[in-house]
């Protein structure tokens, strides 16, 4: 199975783009936070991969906020985001 999902395909002002993209990133942060907490409860140690991803996502969010806040509020941004789904070997 290979599937492409158009998740975002629209124009946004910087404040709107920050809301849309910031919320997506925040959901991923919440997912990996819960994952590492569950792993810690079950095994007594954090999930290393989730911890690495958390650091990366927080950096991405911080950078995005800084870059979007530097733009003129009337700047129009085109955001295209898609998700690719494919089966990997189990």
C-alpha positions in Angstrom: 0.0 0.0 0.0 1.3 3.4 -0.9 -1.0 6.4 -0.1 -0.5 10.1 -0.3 -2.7 12.4 1.8 -2.7 16.2 1.2 -2.8 17.4 4.7 -2.3 21.1 4.1 -2.6 23.0 0.8 -3.5 26.6 1.3 -2.2 30.2 1.7 -1.7 31.7 5.2 -0.5 34.9 6.8 2.5 34.3 9.1 0.3 34.3 12.3 -2.1 31.7 10.8 0.8 29.6 9.5 2.3 29.6 13.0 -1.0 28.4 14.4 -1.5 25.7 11.9 2.1 24.4 11.9 2.7 25.1 15.6 -0.4 22.9 16.4 0.8 20.1 14.2 4.3 20.2 15.8 2.8 20.4 19.3 0.7 17.3 18.7 3.8 15.4 17.7 5.6 16.7 20.8 2.6 15.5 22.9 2.7 12.1 21.2 6.4 11.6 21.9 6.1 12.9 25.4 3.4 10.3 26.2 5.5 7.6 24.5 8.5 8.2 26.6 6.4 8.5 29.8 4.8 5.1 29.1 8.1 3.6 28.4 9.5 5.0 31.6 6.6 3.6 33.6 6.9 0.1 32.0 10.7 -0.2 31.9 12.1 2.4 34.2 13.9 4.3 31.5 12.7 6.9 28.9 12.3 5.9 25.3 15.6 7.0 23.7 14.2 7.5 20.2 11.2 9.5 21.5 13.6 11.7 23.5 15.7 12.3 20.5 12.7 13.2 18.4 11.4 15.5 21.2 14.6 17.5 21.1 14.4 17.8 17.3 10.7 18.8 17.3 11.2 21.5 20.0 14.1 22.9 18.0 11.9 22.9 14.8 9.1 24.7 16.6 11.4 27.3 18.1 13.0 28.0 14.7 9.7 28.2 13.0 8.4 30.7 15.5 11.5 32.9 15.2 11.3 32.9 11.4 7.6 33.5 11.1 7.7 36.4 13.6 10.3 38.1 11.5 8.0 38.3 8.5 5.7 41.2 7.7 2.3 40.2 9.0 0.8 40.8 5.5 3.2 38.3 3.9 1.3 35.5 2.3 2.8 32.0 2.6 1.8 28.9 0.6 1.9 25.8 2.7 1.9 22.4 1.1 2.1 19.4 3.3 1.4 15.8 2.5 1.8 12.6 4.3 3.1 9.4 2.6 2.0 6.1 3.9 3.7 2.9 2.8 4.1 -0.6 4.3 7.5 -1.5 5.5 8.9 -4.9 6.3 7.6 -6.2 9.6 
